[in-house]
Structures are given as structure tokens and as C-alpha cells.
Amino acid sequence: MTTAVQLQGACDPRFTPVRDAFAENFAARGEVGAAVCVYVDGAPVADLRGGHADAARTKPWGRNTVEAVYASLGAK
């Protein structure tokens, strides 16, 4: 399924590959809705969201959409 989704949020130009990979989940993999936030040294470098909060695709994914969270502190 190919879906054109307008992404919202901000992304530091150095992290354009992160934005591109996130967008590909919608375009090539049929992602319904998602968000990603990446911090480096305590500062956000990518804070993106897009798609829908429901399978029927009637509710846009918003800044306050509830989601599962995964945090990685990096390689040790």
C-alpha cells in the first residue's frame, strides 16, 4: 500500500536520513500512524509525527496522541 503522508514536527538537517526513513514507513510499508523523537546530548534533533491514530484513518496523529514509548541510552 502506498500512502502519501504529510509529516509534522521538526528535524535538524543533519538528521534528514531519520526523517526519510520515517516517511518510508508510510510510503512503502503501509504505516497507519506513528511518532519518533530522537535526542542527542539532551537536545531533540528529530521530533516527527504523521498518519492517523486509528485504523479507519479518521483521526489524525496529533502532538498528544498516546503511544508506546521505547528509550535507548545508546551502546555501552
N, CA, C, O and CB atoms as a CASP TS submission, in Angstrom:
PFRMAT TS
TARGET T0000
AUTHOR 0000-0000-0000
METHOD Language model
MODEL 1
PARENT N/A
ATOM      1  N   MET     1       0.849  -1.178   0.000  1.00  0.00           N
ATOM      2  CA  MET     1       0.000   0.000   0.000  1.00  0.00           C
ATOM      3  C   MET     1       0.892   1.237   0.000  1.00  0.00           C
ATOM      4  O   MET     1       1.786   1.357   0.837  1.00  0.00           O
ATOM      5  CB  MET     1      -0.964   0.000   1.224  1.00  0.00           C
ATOM      6  N   THR     2       0.658   2.143  -0.918  1.00  0.00           N
ATOM      7  CA  THR     2       1.412   3.387  -0.984  1.00  0.00           C
ATOM      8  C   THR     2       0.548   4.495  -0.423  1.00  0.00           C
ATOM      9  O   THR     2      -0.565   4.723  -0.896  1.00  0.00           O
ATOM     10  CB  THR     2       1.858   3.706  -2.437  1.00  0.00           C
ATOM     11  N   THR     3       1.051   5.177   0.570  1.00  0.00           N
ATOM     12  CA  THR     3       0.300   6.233   1.226  1.00  0.00           C
ATOM     13  C   THR     3       1.166   7.474   1.340  1.00  0.00           C
ATOM     14  O   THR     3       2.269   7.422   1.884  1.00  0.00           O
ATOM     15  CB  THR     3      -0.191   5.781   2.613  1.00  0.00           C
ATOM     16  N   ALA     4       0.661   8.599   0.823  1.00  0.00           N
ATOM     17  CA  ALA     4       1.372   9.866   0.978  1.00  0.00           C
ATOM     18  C   ALA     4       0.908  10.498   2.284  1.00  0.00           C
ATOM     19  O   ALA     4      -0.275  10.797   2.447  1.00  0.00           O
ATOM     20  CB  ALA     4       1.119  10.827  -0.244  1.00  0.00           C
ATOM     21  N   VAL     5       1.821  10.696   3.195  1.00  0.00           N
ATOM     22  CA  VAL     5       1.501  11.261   4.500  1.00  0.00           C
ATOM     23  C   VAL     5       2.350  12.501   4.703  1.00  0.00           C
ATOM     24  O   VAL     5       3.560  12.495   4.478  1.00  0.00           O
ATOM     25  CB  VAL     5       1.736  10.229   5.642  1.00  0.00           C
ATOM     26  N   GLN     6       1.685  13.566   5.136  1.00  0.00           N
ATOM     27  CA  GLN     6       2.419  14.780   5.459  1.00  0.00           C
ATOM     28  C   GLN     6       2.942  14.653   6.883  1.00  0.00           C
ATOM     29  O   GLN     6       2.173  14.469   7.826  1.00  0.00           O
ATOM     30  CB  GLN     6       1.521  16.049   5.298  1.00  0.00           C
ATOM     31  N   LEU     7       4.252  14.751   7.024  1.00  0.00           N
ATOM     32  CA  LEU     7       4.852  14.675   8.352  1.00  0.00           C
ATOM     33  C   LEU     7       4.774  16.029   9.024  1.00  0.00           C
ATOM     34  O   LEU     7       4.842  17.069   8.368  1.00  0.00           O
ATOM     35  CB  LEU     7       6.313  14.196   8.272  1.00  0.00           C
ATOM     36  N   GLN     8       4.630  16.007  10.335  1.00  0.00           N
ATOM     37  CA  GLN     8       4.640  17.227  11.132  1.00  0.00           C
ATOM     38  C   GLN     8       5.794  17.139  12.107  1.00  0.00           C
ATOM     39  O   GLN     8       6.291  16.052  12.401  1.00  0.00           O
ATOM     40  CB  GLN     8       3.289  17.438  11.877  1.00  0.00           C
ATOM     41  N   GLY     9       6.216  18.283  12.606  1.00  0.00           N
ATOM     42  CA  GLY     9       7.287  18.309  13.580  1.00  0.00           C
ATOM     43  C   GLY     9       8.534  18.957  13.007  1.00  0.00           C
ATOM     44  O   GLY     9       8.482  19.674  12.008  1.00  0.00           O
ATOM     45  N   ALA    10       9.652  18.690  13.660  1.00  0.00           N
ATOM     46  CA  ALA    10      10.912  19.315  13.273  1.00  0.00           C
ATOM     47  C   ALA    10      12.006  18.265  13.162  1.00  0.00           C
ATOM     48  O   ALA    10      11.971  17.222  13.814  1.00  0.00           O
ATOM     49  CB  ALA    10      11.312  20.403  14.283  1.00  0.00           C
ATOM     50  N   CYS    11      12.989  18.578  12.305  1.00  0.00           N
ATOM     51  CA  CYS    11      14.120  17.675  12.137  1.00  0.00           C
ATOM     52  C   CYS    11      15.341  18.498  11.757  1.00  0.00           C
ATOM     53  O   CYS    11      15.335  19.221  10.761  1.00  0.00           O
ATOM     54  CB  CYS    11      13.822  16.587  11.063  1.00  0.00           C
ATOM     55  N   ASP    12      16.385  18.378  12.564  1.00  0.00           N
ATOM     56  CA  ASP    12      17.654  19.030  12.259  1.00  0.00           C
ATOM     57  C   ASP    12      18.131  18.521  10.897  1.00  0.00           C
ATOM     58  O   ASP    12      18.060  17.319  10.639  1.00  0.00           O
ATOM     59  CB  ASP    12      18.724  18.754  13.381  1.00  0.00           C
ATOM     60  N   PRO    13      18.611  19.398  10.028  1.00  0.00           N
ATOM     61  CA  PRO    13      19.069  18.969   8.702  1.00  0.00           C
ATOM     62  C   PRO    13      20.106  17.843   8.727  1.00  0.00           C
ATOM     63  O   PRO    13      20.188  17.063   7.778  1.00  0.00           O
ATOM     64  CB  PRO    13      19.644  20.142   7.976  1.00  0.00           C
ATOM     65  N   ARG    14      20.887  17.751   9.785  1.00  0.00           N
ATOM     66  CA  ARG    14      21.873  16.664   9.893  1.00  0.00           C
ATOM     67  C   ARG    14      21.202  15.303  10.031  1.00  0.00           C
ATOM     68  O   ARG    14      21.841  14.274   9.809  1.00  0.00           O
ATOM     69  CB  ARG    14      22.797  16.903  11.086  1.00  0.00           C
ATOM     70  N   PHE    15      19.910  15.285  10.398  1.00  0.00           N
ATOM     71  CA  PHE    15      19.199  14.039  10.630  1.00  0.00           C
ATOM     72  C   PHE    15      18.123  13.783   9.581  1.00  0.00           C
ATOM     73  O   PHE    15      17.134  13.100   9.847  1.00  0.00           O
ATOM     74  CB  PHE    15      18.580  14.049  12.004  1.00  0.00           C
ATOM     75  N   THR    16      18.324  14.336   8.390  1.00  0.00           N
ATOM     76  CA  THR    16      17.405  14.099   7.276  1.00  0.00           C
ATOM     77  C   THR    16      17.222  12.609   6.988  1.00  0.00           C
ATOM     78  O   THR    16      16.107  12.201   6.664  1.00  0.00           O
ATOM     79  CB  THR    16      17.908  14.806   6.027  1.00  0.00           C
ATOM     80  N   PRO    17      18.267  11.773   7.090  1.00  0.00           N
ATOM     81  CA  PRO    17      18.050  10.330   6.878  1.00  0.00           C
ATOM     82  C   PRO    17      17.045   9.720   7.862  1.00  0.00           C
ATOM     83  O   PRO    17      16.338   8.778   7.505  1.00  0.00           O
ATOM     84  CB  PRO    17      19.373   9.592   6.994  1.00  0.00           C
ATOM     85  N   VAL    18      16.969  10.232   9.078  1.00  0.00           N
ATOM     86  CA  VAL    18      15.971   9.758  10.043  1.00  0.00           C
ATOM     87  C   VAL    18      14.575  10.111   9.534  1.00  0.00           C
ATOM     88  O   VAL    18      13.675   9.271   9.543  1.00  0.00           O
ATOM     89  CB  VAL    18      16.216  10.380  11.456  1.00  0.00           C
ATOM     90  N   ARG    19      14.397  11.368   9.086  1.00  0.00           N
ATOM     91  CA  ARG    19      13.102  11.791   8.543  1.00  0.00           C
ATOM     92  C   ARG    19      12.734  10.952   7.321  1.00  0.00           C
ATOM     93  O   ARG    19      11.587  10.527   7.183  1.00  0.00           O
ATOM     94  CB  ARG    19      13.131  13.292   8.171  1.00  0.00           C
ATOM     95  N   ASP    20      13.694  10.714   6.441  1.00  0.00           N
ATOM     96  CA  ASP    20      13.428   9.933   5.235  1.00  0.00           C
ATOM     97  C   ASP    20      13.017   8.500   5.561  1.00  0.00           C
ATOM     98  O   ASP    20      12.090   7.967   4.951  1.00  0.00           O
ATOM     99  CB  ASP    20      14.657   9.925   4.338  1.00  0.00           C
ATOM    100  N   ALA    21      13.702   7.873   6.523  1.00  0.00           N
ATOM    101  CA  ALA    21      13.355   6.508   6.923  1.00  0.00           C
ATOM    102  C   ALA    21      11.974   6.467   7.568  1.00  0.00           C
ATOM    103  O   ALA    21      11.208   5.528   7.351  1.00  0.00           O
ATOM    104  CB  ALA    21      14.409   5.946   7.892  1.00  0.00           C
ATOM    105  N   PHE    22      11.658   7.491   8.365  1.00  0.00           N
ATOM    106  CA  PHE    22      10.339   7.563   8.996  1.00  0.00           C
ATOM    107  C   PHE    22       9.261   7.694   7.923  1.00  0.00           C
ATOM    108  O   PHE    22       8.243   7.004   7.990  1.00  0.00           O
ATOM    109  CB  PHE    22      10.267   8.754   9.988  1.00  0.00           C
ATOM    110  N   ALA    23       9.466   8.561   6.942  1.00  0.00           N
ATOM    111  CA  ALA    23       8.494   8.753   5.856  1.00  0.00           C
ATOM    112  C   ALA    23       8.324   7.471   5.045  1.00  0.00           C
ATOM    113  O   ALA    23       7.222   7.170   4.587  1.00  0.00           O
ATOM    114  CB  ALA    23       8.936   9.907   4.933  1.00  0.00           C
ATOM    115  N   GLU    24       9.404   6.718   4.867  1.00  0.00           N
ATOM    116  CA  GLU    24       9.333   5.479   4.094  1.00  0.00           C
ATOM    117  C   GLU    24       8.409   4.452   4.746  1.00  0.00           C
ATOM    118  O   GLU    24       7.803   3.639   4.048  1.00  0.00           O
ATOM    119  CB  GLU    24      10.724   4.887   3.928  1.00  0.00           C
ATOM    120  N   ASN    25       8.294   4.480   6.074  1.00  0.00           N
ATOM    121  CA  ASN    25       7.372   3.563   6.746  1.00  0.00           C
ATOM    122  C   ASN    25       5.937   3.772   6.286  1.00  0.00           C
ATOM    123  O   ASN    25       5.160   2.818   6.239  1.00  0.00           O
ATOM    124  CB  ASN    25       7.460   3.738   8.254  1.00  0.00           C
ATOM    125  N   PHE    26       5.575   4.991   5.951  1.00  0.00           N
ATOM    126  CA  PHE    26       4.235   5.277   5.445  1.00  0.00           C
ATOM    127  C   PHE    26       4.142   4.925   3.960  1.00  0.00           C
ATOM    128  O   PHE    26       3.207   4.245   3.536  1.00  0.00           O
ATOM    129  CB  PHE    26       3.875   6.763   5.671  1.00  0.00           C
ATOM    130  N   ALA    27       5.106   5.385   3.181  1.00  0.00           N
ATOM    131  CA  ALA    27       5.056   5.237   1.734  1.00  0.00           C
ATOM    132  C   ALA    27       5.223   3.794   1.265  1.00  0.00           C
ATOM    133  O   ALA    27       4.536   3.365   0.338  1.00  0.00           O
ATOM    134  CB  ALA    27       6.113   6.087   1.109  1.00  0.00           C
ATOM    135  N   ALA    28       6.117   3.048   1.886  1.00  0.00           N
ATOM    136  CA  ALA    28       6.438   1.712   1.397  1.00  0.00           C
ATOM    137  C   ALA    28       5.922   0.575   2.274  1.00  0.00           C
ATOM    138  O   ALA    28       5.808  -0.561   1.812  1.00  0.00           O
ATOM    139  CB  ALA    28       7.907   1.586   1.260  1.00  0.00           C
ATOM    140  N   ARG    29       5.614   0.867   3.515  1.00  0.00           N
ATOM    141  CA  ARG    29       5.253  -0.217   4.442  1.00  0.00           C
ATOM    142  C   ARG    29       3.833  -0.112   4.986  1.00  0.00           C
ATOM    143  O   ARG    29       3.422  -0.945   5.793  1.00  0.00           O
ATOM    144  CB  ARG    29       6.216  -0.237   5.593  1.00  0.00           C
ATOM    145  N   GLY    30       3.082   0.896   4.561  1.00  0.00           N
ATOM    146  CA  GLY    30       1.683   1.000   4.969  1.00  0.00           C
ATOM    147  C   GLY    30       1.455   1.397   6.417  1.00  0.00           C
ATOM    148  O   GLY    30       0.398   1.109   6.979  1.00  0.00           O
ATOM    149  N   GLU    31       2.434   2.055   7.030  1.00  0.00           N
ATOM    150  CA  GLU    31       2.258   2.522   8.416  1.00  0.00           C
ATOM    151  C   GLU    31       0.998   3.373   8.503  1.00  0.00           C
ATOM    152  O   GLU    31       0.752   4.206   7.630  1.00  0.00           O
ATOM    153  CB  GLU    31       3.503   3.335   8.901  1.00  0.00           C
ATOM    154  N   VAL    32       0.194   3.170   9.551  1.00  0.00           N
ATOM    155  CA  VAL    32      -1.030   3.943   9.743  1.00  0.00           C
ATOM    156  C   VAL    32      -0.723   5.265  10.434  1.00  0.00           C
ATOM    157  O   VAL    32      -1.144   6.322   9.963  1.00  0.00           O
ATOM    158  CB  VAL    32      -2.054   3.139  10.558  1.00  0.00           C
ATOM    159  N   GLY    33      -0.004   5.216  11.531  1.00  0.00           N
ATOM    160  CA  GLY    33       0.349   6.428  12.262  1.00  0.00           C
ATOM    161  C   GLY    33       1.493   6.149  13.215  1.00  0.00           C
ATOM    162  O   GLY    33       1.618   5.046  13.747  1.00  0.00           O
ATOM    163  N   ALA    34       2.322   7.151  13.425  1.00  0.00           N
ATOM    164  CA  ALA    34       3.483   6.950  14.280  1.00  0.00           C
ATOM    165  C   ALA    34       4.113   8.283  14.642  1.00  0.00           C
ATOM    166  O   ALA    34       3.794   9.327  14.072  1.00  0.00           O
ATOM    167  CB  ALA    34       4.508   6.046  13.595  1.00  0.00           C
ATOM    168  N   ALA    35       5.017   8.213  15.606  1.00  0.00           N
ATOM    169  CA  ALA    35       5.808   9.373  16.001  1.00  0.00           C
ATOM    170  C   ALA    35       7.187   8.877  16.392  1.00  0.00           C
ATOM    171  O   ALA    35       7.355   7.734  16.817  1.00  0.00           O
ATOM    172  CB  ALA    35       5.134  10.162  17.175  1.00  0.00           C
ATOM    173  N   VAL    36       8.176   9.756  16.244  1.00  0.00           N
ATOM    174  CA  VAL    36       9.529   9.435  16.663  1.00  0.00           C
ATOM    175  C   VAL    36      10.165  10.715  17.181  1.00  0.00           C
ATOM    176  O   VAL    36       9.982  11.792  16.614  1.00  0.00           O
ATOM    177  CB  VAL    36      10.363   8.815  15.494  1.00  0.00           C
ATOM    178  N   CYS    37      10.915  10.577  18.266  1.00  0.00           N
ATOM    179  CA  CYS    37      11.649  11.718  18.808  1.00  0.00           C
ATOM    180  C   CYS    37      13.040  11.218  19.174  1.00  0.00           C
ATOM    181  O   CYS    37      13.184  10.251  19.922  1.00  0.00           O
ATOM    182  CB  CYS    37      10.913  12.354  20.057  1.00  0.00           C
ATOM    183  N   VAL    38      14.057  11.880  18.644  1.00  0.00           N
ATOM    184  CA  VAL    38      15.439  11.485  18.869  1.00  0.00           C
ATOM    185  C   VAL    38      16.173  12.638  19.543  1.00  0.00           C
ATOM    186  O   VAL    38      16.128  13.778  19.081  1.00  0.00           O
ATOM    187  CB  VAL    38      16.134  11.085  17.535  1.00  0.00           C
ATOM    188  N   TYR    39      16.844  12.321  20.637  1.00  0.00           N
ATOM    189  CA  TYR    39      17.645  13.309  21.362  1.00  0.00           C
ATOM    190  C   TYR    39      19.121  12.939  21.245  1.00  0.00           C
ATOM    191  O   TYR    39      19.480  11.762  21.284  1.00  0.00           O
ATOM    192  CB  TYR    39      17.214  13.391  22.860  1.00  0.00           C
ATOM    193  N   VAL    40      19.960  13.938  21.102  1.00  0.00           N
ATOM    194  CA  VAL    40      21.408  13.756  21.140  1.00  0.00           C
ATOM    195  C   VAL    40      21.967  14.750  22.150  1.00  0.00           C
ATOM    196  O   VAL    40      21.745  15.955  22.034  1.00  0.00           O
ATOM    197  CB  VAL    40      22.057  13.954  19.718  1.00  0.00           C
ATOM    198  N   ASP    41      22.681  14.248  23.122  1.00  0.00           N
ATOM    199  CA  ASP    41      23.250  15.086  24.176  1.00  0.00           C
ATOM    200  C   ASP    41      22.193  15.968  24.840  1.00  0.00           C
ATOM    201  O   ASP    41      22.447  17.134  25.142  1.00  0.00           O
ATOM    202  CB  ASP    41      24.363  15.954  23.606  1.00  0.00           C
ATOM    203  N   GLY    42      21.011  15.403  25.061  1.00  0.00           N
ATOM    204  CA  GLY    42      19.943  16.111  25.763  1.00  0.00           C
ATOM    205  C   GLY    42      19.130  17.075  24.929  1.00  0.00           C
ATOM    206  O   GLY    42      18.237  17.735  25.460  1.00  0.00           O
ATOM    207  N   ALA    43      19.408  17.179  23.637  1.00  0.00           N
ATOM    208  CA  ALA    43      18.669  18.100  22.769  1.00  0.00           C
ATOM    209  C   ALA    43      17.932  17.315  21.684  1.00  0.00           C
ATOM    210  O   ALA    43      18.493  16.382  21.110  1.00  0.00           O
ATOM    211  CB  ALA    43      19.626  19.141  22.129  1.00  0.00           C
ATOM    212  N   PRO    44      16.669  17.689  21.395  1.00  0.00           N
ATOM    213  CA  PRO    44      15.939  16.989  20.334  1.00  0.00           C
ATOM    214  C   PRO    44      16.523  17.339  18.963  1.00  0.00           C
ATOM    215  O   PRO    44      16.733  18.509  18.642  1.00  0.00           O
ATOM    216  CB  PRO    44      14.433  17.346  20.383  1.00  0.00           C
ATOM    217  N   VAL    45      16.780  16.301  18.163  1.00  0.00           N
ATOM    218  CA  VAL    45      17.284  16.512  16.806  1.00  0.00           C
ATOM    219  C   VAL    45      16.268  16.058  15.758  1.00  0.00           C
ATOM    220  O   VAL    45      16.378  16.418  14.586  1.00  0.00           O
ATOM    221  CB  VAL    45      18.607  15.766  16.610  1.00  0.00           C
ATOM    222  N   ALA    46      15.285  15.274  16.180  1.00  0.00           N
ATOM    223  CA  ALA    46      14.183  14.859  15.311  1.00  0.00           C
ATOM    224  C   ALA    46      12.964  14.642  16.185  1.00  0.00           C
ATOM    225  O   ALA    46      13.010  13.859  17.133  1.00  0.00           O
ATOM    226  CB  ALA    46      14.537  13.564  14.501  1.00  0.00           C
ATOM    227  N   ASP    47      11.888  15.321  15.878  1.00  0.00           N
ATOM    228  CA  ASP    47      10.628  15.182  16.603  1.00  0.00           C
ATOM    229  C   ASP    47       9.529  15.183  15.541  1.00  0.00           C
ATOM    230  O   ASP    47       9.024  16.237  15.155  1.00  0.00           O
ATOM    231  CB  ASP    47      10.421  16.347  17.678  1.00  0.00           C
ATOM    232  N   LEU    48       9.165  13.983  15.075  1.00  0.00           N
ATOM    233  CA  LEU    48       8.290  13.840  13.914  1.00  0.00           C
ATOM    234  C   LEU    48       7.059  13.013  14.241  1.00  0.00           C
ATOM    235  O   LEU    48       7.094  12.142  15.111  1.00  0.00           O
ATOM    236  CB  LEU    48       9.045  13.206  12.758  1.00  0.00           C
ATOM    237  N   ARG    49       5.981  13.290  13.544  1.00  0.00           N
ATOM    238  CA  ARG    49       4.747  12.513  13.671  1.00  0.00           C
ATOM    239  C   ARG    49       3.997  12.591  12.351  1.00  0.00           C
ATOM    240  O   ARG    49       4.205  13.504  11.553  1.00  0.00           O
ATOM    241  CB  ARG    49       3.860  13.034  14.852  1.00  0.00           C
ATOM    242  N   GLY    50       3.119  11.613  12.135  1.00  0.00           N
ATOM    243  CA  GLY    50       2.327  11.624  10.916  1.00  0.00           C
ATOM    244  C   GLY    50       1.341  10.489  10.888  1.00  0.00           C
ATOM    245  O   GLY    50       1.394   9.580  11.716  1.00  0.00           O
ATOM    246  N   GLY    51       0.448  10.542   9.940  1.00  0.00           N
ATOM    247  CA  GLY    51      -0.540   9.487   9.766  1.00  0.00           C
ATOM    248  C   GLY    51      -1.752   9.675  10.647  1.00  0.00           C
ATOM    249  O   GLY    51      -2.153  10.795  10.961  1.00  0.00           O
ATOM    250  N   HIS    52      -2.329   8.545  11.042  1.00  0.00           N
ATOM    251  CA  HIS    52      -3.593   8.545  11.779  1.00  0.00           C
ATOM    252  C   HIS    52      -3.488   7.753  13.078  1.00  0.00           C
ATOM    253  O   HIS    52      -2.677   6.834  13.197  1.00  0.00           O
ATOM    254  CB  HIS    52      -4.708   7.972  10.913  1.00  0.00           C
ATOM    255  N   ALA    53      -4.317   8.120  14.042  1.00  0.00           N
ATOM    256  CA  ALA    53      -4.330   7.465  15.349  1.00  0.00           C
ATOM    257  C   ALA    53      -5.288   6.281  15.397  1.00  0.00           C
ATOM    258  O   ALA    53      -5.409   5.622  16.430  1.00  0.00           O
ATOM    259  CB  ALA    53      -4.704   8.462  16.421  1.00  0.00           C
ATOM    260  N   ASP    54      -5.967   6.006  14.288  1.00  0.00           N
ATOM    261  CA  ASP    54      -6.913   4.890  14.253  1.00  0.00           C
ATOM    262  C   ASP    54      -6.823   4.166  12.911  1.00  0.00           C
ATOM    263  O   ASP    54      -6.457   4.755  11.893  1.00  0.00           O
ATOM    264  CB  ASP    54      -8.358   5.390  14.501  1.00  0.00           C
ATOM    265  N   ALA    55      -7.165   2.872  12.931  1.00  0.00           N
ATOM    266  CA  ALA    55      -7.064   2.051  11.723  1.00  0.00           C
ATOM    267  C   ALA    55      -7.991   2.530  10.614  1.00  0.00           C
ATOM    268  O   ALA    55      -7.695   2.328   9.436  1.00  0.00           O
ATOM    269  CB  ALA    55      -7.373   0.608  12.052  1.00  0.00           C
ATOM    270  N   ALA    56      -9.108   3.160  10.969  1.00  0.00           N
ATOM    271  CA  ALA    56     -10.045   3.675   9.961  1.00  0.00           C
ATOM    272  C   ALA    56      -9.515   4.946   9.289  1.00  0.00           C
ATOM    273  O   ALA    56     -10.094   5.434   8.319  1.00  0.00           O
ATOM    274  CB  ALA    56     -11.409   3.958  10.604  1.00  0.00           C
ATOM    275  N   ARG    57      -8.417   5.469   9.815  1.00  0.00           N
ATOM    276  CA  ARG    57      -7.769   6.677   9.276  1.00  0.00           C
ATOM    277  C   ARG    57      -8.709   7.885   9.280  1.00  0.00           C
ATOM    278  O   ARG    57      -8.800   8.637   8.309  1.00  0.00           O
ATOM    279  CB  ARG    57      -7.276   6.415   7.850  1.00  0.00           C
ATOM    280  N   THR    58      -9.407   8.042  10.417  1.00  0.00           N
ATOM    281  CA  THR    58     -10.315   9.188  10.563  1.00  0.00           C
ATOM    282  C   THR    58      -9.799  10.214  11.568  1.00  0.00           C
ATOM    283  O   THR    58     -10.240  11.363  11.562  1.00  0.00           O
ATOM    284  CB  THR    58     -11.695   8.709  10.990  1.00  0.00           C
ATOM    285  N   LYS    59      -8.862   9.806  12.436  1.00  0.00           N
ATOM    286  CA  LYS    59      -8.312  10.714  13.451  1.00  0.00           C
ATOM    287  C   LYS    59      -6.832  10.956  13.163  1.00  0.00           C
ATOM    288  O   LYS    59      -6.034  10.021  13.217  1.00  0.00           O
ATOM    289  CB  LYS    59      -8.504  10.131  14.890  1.00  0.00           C
ATOM    290  N   PRO    60      -6.460  12.188  12.861  1.00  0.00           N
ATOM    291  CA  PRO    60      -5.045  12.458  12.587  1.00  0.00           C
ATOM    292  C   PRO    60      -4.176  12.194  13.815  1.00  0.00           C
ATOM    293  O   PRO    60      -4.598  12.404  14.952  1.00  0.00           O
ATOM    294  CB  PRO    60      -4.861  13.907  12.122  1.00  0.00           C
ATOM    295  N   TRP    61      -2.960  11.730  13.560  1.00  0.00           N
ATOM    296  CA  TRP    61      -1.990  11.548  14.634  1.00  0.00           C
ATOM    297  C   TRP    61      -1.561  12.934  15.078  1.00  0.00           C
ATOM    298  O   TRP    61      -1.004  13.692  14.283  1.00  0.00           O
ATOM    299  CB  TRP    61      -0.756  10.678  14.174  1.00  0.00           C
ATOM    300  N   GLY    62      -1.808  13.274  16.316  1.00  0.00           N
ATOM    301  CA  GLY    62      -1.502  14.611  16.809  1.00  0.00           C
ATOM    302  C   GLY    62      -0.363  14.631  17.800  1.00  0.00           C
ATOM    303  O   GLY    62       0.192  13.596  18.171  1.00  0.00           O
ATOM    304  N   ARG    63      -0.037  15.814  18.209  1.00  0.00           N
ATOM    305  CA  ARG    63       1.058  16.000  19.165  1.00  0.00           C
ATOM    306  C   ARG    63       0.780  15.285  20.489  1.00  0.00           C
ATOM    307  O   ARG    63       1.721  14.887  21.177  1.00  0.00           O
ATOM    308  CB  ARG    63       1.288  17.492  19.419  1.00  0.00           C
ATOM    309  N   ASN    64      -0.487  15.116  20.857  1.00  0.00           N
ATOM    310  CA  ASN    64      -0.848  14.498  22.133  1.00  0.00           C
ATOM    311  C   ASN    64      -1.405  13.083  21.993  1.00  0.00           C
ATOM    312  O   ASN    64      -2.008  12.565  22.933  1.00  0.00           O
ATOM    313  CB  ASN    64      -1.854  15.356  22.837  1.00  0.00           C
ATOM    314  N   THR    65      -1.212  12.452  20.835  1.00  0.00           N
ATOM    315  CA  THR    65      -1.678  11.079  20.657  1.00  0.00           C
ATOM    316  C   THR    65      -0.878  10.163  21.585  1.00  0.00           C
ATOM    317  O   THR    65       0.349  10.240  21.649  1.00  0.00           O
ATOM    318  CB  THR    65      -1.537  10.626  19.165  1.00  0.00           C
ATOM    319  N   VAL    66      -1.593   9.298  22.299  1.00  0.00           N
ATOM    320  CA  VAL    66      -0.960   8.364  23.230  1.00  0.00           C
ATOM    321  C   VAL    66      -0.286   7.260  22.422  1.00  0.00           C
ATOM    322  O   VAL    66      -0.859   6.747  21.461  1.00  0.00           O
ATOM    323  CB  VAL    66      -2.005   7.765  24.236  1.00  0.00           C
ATOM    324  N   GLU    67       0.933   6.898  22.816  1.00  0.00           N
ATOM    325  CA  GLU    67       1.679   5.873  22.111  1.00  0.00           C
ATOM    326  C   GLU    67       2.594   5.120  23.057  1.00  0.00           C
ATOM    327  O   GLU    67       2.869   5.574  24.168  1.00  0.00           O
ATOM    328  CB  GLU    67       2.482   6.484  20.980  1.00  0.00           C
ATOM    329  N   ALA    68       3.060   3.973  22.608  1.00  0.00           N
ATOM    330  CA  ALA    68       4.054   3.215  23.362  1.00  0.00           C
ATOM    331  C   ALA    68       5.393   3.935  23.226  1.00  0.00           C
ATOM    332  O   ALA    68       5.679   4.532  22.188  1.00  0.00           O
ATOM    333  CB  ALA    68       4.151   1.729  22.857  1.00  0.00           C
ATOM    334  N   VAL    69       6.204   3.875  24.268  1.00  0.00           N
ATOM    335  CA  VAL    69       7.473   4.589  24.265  1.00  0.00           C
ATOM    336  C   VAL    69       8.616   3.597  24.466  1.00  0.00           C
ATOM    337  O   VAL    69       8.533   2.697  25.302  1.00  0.00           O
ATOM    338  CB  VAL    69       7.493   5.681  25.363  1.00  0.00           C
ATOM    339  N   TYR    70       9.670   3.774  23.698  1.00  0.00           N
ATOM    340  CA  TYR    70      10.892   2.982  23.840  1.00  0.00           C
ATOM    341  C   TYR    70      12.051   3.953  23.937  1.00  0.00           C
ATOM    342  O   TYR    70      12.175   4.856  23.109  1.00  0.00           O
ATOM    343  CB  TYR    70      11.084   1.979  22.643  1.00  0.00           C
ATOM    344  N   ALA    71      12.879   3.783  24.911  1.00  0.00           N
ATOM    345  CA  ALA    71      14.038   4.672  25.080  1.00  0.00           C
ATOM    346  C   ALA    71      15.314   3.846  25.027  1.00  0.00           C
ATOM    347  O   ALA    71      15.408   2.764  25.607  1.00  0.00           O
ATOM    348  CB  ALA    71      13.952   5.464  26.424  1.00  0.00           C
ATOM    349  N   SER    72      16.277   4.381  24.323  1.00  0.00           N
ATOM    350  CA  SER    72      17.587   3.744  24.266  1.00  0.00           C
ATOM    351  C   SER    72      18.618   4.752  24.706  1.00  0.00           C
ATOM    352  O   SER    72      18.632   5.885  24.224  1.00  0.00           O
ATOM    353  CB  SER    72      17.904   3.206  22.843  1.00  0.00           C
ATOM    354  N   LEU    73      19.468   4.356  25.603  1.00  0.00           N
ATOM    355  CA  LEU    73      20.507   5.262  26.099  1.00  0.00           C
ATOM    356  C   LEU    73      21.807   5.079  25.328  1.00  0.00           C
ATOM    357  O   LEU    73      22.837   5.633  25.712  1.00  0.00           O
ATOM    358  CB  LEU    73      20.748   5.033  27.593  1.00  0.00           C
ATOM    359  N   GLY    74      21.770   4.316  24.255  1.00  0.00           N
ATOM    360  CA  GLY    74      22.957   4.141  23.432  1.00  0.00           C
ATOM    361  C   GLY    74      23.762   2.922  23.845  1.00  0.00           C
ATOM    362  O   GLY    74      23.484   2.275  24.855  1.00  0.00           O
ATOM    363  N   ALA    75      24.748   2.636  23.048  1.00  0.00           N
ATOM    364  CA  ALA    75      25.609   1.468  23.294  1.00  0.00           C
ATOM    365  C   ALA    75      26.500   1.720  24.505  1.00  0.00           C
ATOM    366  O   ALA    75      26.976   2.834  24.722  1.00  0.00           O
ATOM    367  CB  ALA    75      26.476   1.148  22.047  1.00  0.00           C
ATOM    368  N   LYS    76      26.710   0.698  25.263  1.00  0.00           N
ATOM    369  CA  LYS    76      27.575   0.789  26.451  1.00  0.00           C
ATOM    370  C   LYS    76      28.872   0.080  26.180  1.00  0.00           C
ATOM    371  O   LYS    76      29.744   0.036  27.048  1.00  0.00           O
ATOM    372  CB  LYS    76      26.888   0.191  27.698  1.00  0.00           C
TER
END
